[in-house]
Amino acid sequence: QVQVVESGGGLVQPGGSLRLSCSASRSIFSILIMGWYRQAPGKQRELVARMTSYGGTTYADSVKGRFTISKDNAKNTVYLQMNSLKPEDTAVYYCNLHDPPIDYWGQGTQVTVSS
């Protein structure tokens, strides 16, 4: 079992930045895929960014060039740096650790972009 806890959400003005953190209860070194998803009210959960164990990354078109996923194996933490935030980025952001055959999810952290 892996416990996953997200943090770093909050209220930010358009154009601002936030860094989300995803802390795992054990080593993430061997986790196959680490990802960030988001779900806005009335919408389906969608992939924002993901990183493989060897460092390959994938981003949703809507966040390319603005968001960056990274990890710190020593701290068992995955990050999502979000810059140039837009109102449409408002959502609950979830961390996912894909450790086949199991998916671990956190409880989510709210990000609200509003003036």
ABEGO torsion letter per residue (X at the ends): XBBBBBBGBEBBBBGBBBBBBBBBABBAAABABBBBBBBBBGBBBBBABBBBAAGBBBBBAAABGABBBBBBAAAGBBBBBBBGBBAAABBBBBBBBBBOABBBBBAEBBBBBBX
